[in-house]
Amino acid sequence: MSEKAPDQTSIAPIDTSHIRNLVYTVRGIQVMLDSDLARLYQVETRILNRNVARNARRFPEDFRFQLTEDEFEILKSQIGISSDTVHGGRRYLPYVYTEQGISMLSGVLRSDVAIEVSIGIMRAFVEMRHFIASNAHLFERIERMELKQLVSQKETDEKFEQVFDFIHAHTESSQKIFFNGQIYDAFSLLASLIQKATKDIILIDGYVDIGTLNLLAKKQANVSVEIHTFNNTRLTAADVATFNSQYPTLTINHTNAFHDRFLILDHQEAYHIGASLKDAGKKCFAITLLQDEALLQELLTHL
């Protein structure tokens, strides 16, 4: 004999919208969990499965099957539940029931509640099929749009990869030459070098003026500047004070020891510059990164 659920004096109306939220897709089939069904039928999960096991011939594989570990993990991640919630304290993997299996349950449980619940579940499945059928065209359009988006994303990714490959193949050169008239290009490169400094800038340039300070004003805030220049520099004390009032801190050192121009960033990078910063781009000149660290240290030592 099958175990019966306790008699019910009243049966609450079955909410089909709630039931629809308990229907999941496993192996491409719409199913319901044994624990969810047990709550709807108002019986314990073990009793539900025990009665089904006693009537195994009524529940072939396409009516009821047990989840694998992988299926169980995927289902948990999809519906955001813990193992305890699904297992209900059990030590075995949950069973799921297809629509045909659910329709068979009412005959196995043999209670008024089981009959009413099975009717409600069947109506929920019918409503879902009607919804899918009536919106099939819309789903097809959404699917086509998603496919187009995937194709577009793939093309975009390929374009980005081409850009990155180009950048990788054209890394920043250690030297750059400018020809007569390339004033803006030269100014832009020097400004970008100055902006790289995070602590200090040392400029060795015999001929500096307001134009030099305009370039140095591109530096980051709180980066100090030290200029080594000839005694007859065109910069006045007022020019230095005006610069320091807005872009501190600038110091001027006078020396005749250097012929060439050098730009040193954070005591780590040194560039040899073929023209004074104020004249950059007016005639052909070059900017070269000093690759030998020993040369940088020797230059700093002479300062």
Secondary structure as the mmCIF struct_conf table of DSSP 4:
data_model
#
loop_
_struct_conf.conf_type_id
_struct_conf.id
_struct_conf.beg_label_comp_id
_struct_conf.beg_label_asym_id
_struct_conf.beg_label_seq_id
_struct_conf.end_label_comp_id
_struct_conf.end_label_asym_id
_struct_conf.end_label_seq_id
HELX_LH_PP_P HELX_LH_PP_P1 SER A 2 ASP A 7
BEND BEND1 THR A 9 THR A 9
HELX_LH_PP_P HELX_LH_PP_P2 ALA A 12 ILE A 14
HELX_RH_AL_P HELX_RH_AL_P1 THR A 16 ARG A 20
TURN_TY1_P TURN_TY1_P1 ASN A 21 LEU A 22
STRN STRN1 VAL A 23 VAL A 26
TURN_TY1_P TURN_TY1_P2 ARG A 27 GLY A 28
STRN STRN2 ILE A 29 LEU A 33
HELX_RH_AL_P HELX_RH_AL_P2 ASP A 34 TYR A 41
TURN_TY1_P TURN_TY1_P3 GLN A 42 GLN A 42
BEND BEND2 VAL A 43 VAL A 43
HELX_RH_AL_P HELX_RH_AL_P3 THR A 45 ARG A 54
TURN_TY1_P TURN_TY1_P4 ASN A 55 ASN A 55
HELX_RH_3T_P HELX_RH_3T_P1 ALA A 56 ARG A 58
TURN_TY1_P TURN_TY1_P5 GLU A 61 PHE A 63
STRN STRN3 ARG A 64 GLN A 66
HELX_LH_PP_P HELX_LH_PP_P3 LEU A 67 THR A 68
HELX_RH_AL_P HELX_RH_AL_P4 GLU A 69 ILE A 79
TURN_TY1_P TURN_TY1_P6 GLY A 80 GLY A 80
HELX_RH_AL_P HELX_RH_AL_P5 SER A 83 HIS A 87
TURN_TY1_P TURN_TY1_P7 GLY A 88 GLY A 89
BEND BEND3 ARG A 91 TYR A 92
HELX_LH_PP_P HELX_LH_PP_P4 LEU A 93 PRO A 94
STRN STRN4 TYR A 95 THR A 98
HELX_RH_AL_P HELX_RH_AL_P6 GLU A 99 LEU A 109
BEND BEND4 SER A 111 SER A 111
HELX_RH_AL_P HELX_RH_AL_P7 ASP A 112 SER A 134
TURN_TY1_P TURN_TY1_P8 ASN A 135 ASN A 135
HELX_RH_AL_P HELX_RH_AL_P8 ALA A 136 ALA A 169
TURN_TY1_P TURN_TY1_P9 HIS A 170 HIS A 170
HELX_LH_PP_P HELX_LH_PP_P5 THR A 171 SER A 173
BEND BEND5 SER A 174 SER A 174
STRN STRN5 GLN A 175 PHE A 178
TURN_TY1_P TURN_TY1_P10 ASN A 180 GLY A 181
HELX_RH_AL_P HELX_RH_AL_P9 ILE A 183 LYS A 196
BEND BEND6 THR A 198 LYS A 199
STRN STRN6 ASP A 200 ILE A 204
BEND BEND7 GLY A 206 GLY A 206
HELX_RH_AL_P HELX_RH_AL_P10 ILE A 210 LEU A 216
TURN_TY1_P TURN_TY1_P11 ALA A 217 LYS A 218
BEND BEND8 LYS A 219 LYS A 219
HELX_LH_PP_P HELX_LH_PP_P6 GLN A 220 GLN A 220
TURN_TY1_P TURN_TY1_P12 ALA A 221 ASN A 222
STRN STRN7 SER A 224 THR A 229
TURN_TY1_P TURN_TY1_P13 ASN A 231 ASN A 232
BEND BEND9 ARG A 234 ARG A 234
HELX_RH_AL_P HELX_RH_AL_P11 ALA A 237 GLN A 246
BEND BEND10 TYR A 247 TYR A 247
STRN STRN8 LEU A 250 HIS A 254
BEND BEND11 ASN A 256 ALA A 257
BEND BEND12 HIS A 259 ASP A 260
STRN STRN9 ARG A 261 LEU A 265
TURN_TY1_P TURN_TY1_P14 ASP A 266 GLN A 268
STRN STRN10 GLU A 269 ILE A 273
BEND BEND13 GLY A 274 ALA A 275
HELX_RH_3T_P HELX_RH_3T_P2 LEU A 277 ASP A 279
STRN STRN11 ALA A 280 ALA A 280
TURN_TY1_P TURN_TY1_P15 GLY A 281 LYS A 282
STRN STRN12 LYS A 283 LYS A 283
STRN STRN13 PHE A 285 LEU A 289
HELX_RH_AL_P HELX_RH_AL_P12 GLU A 293 HIS A 302
#
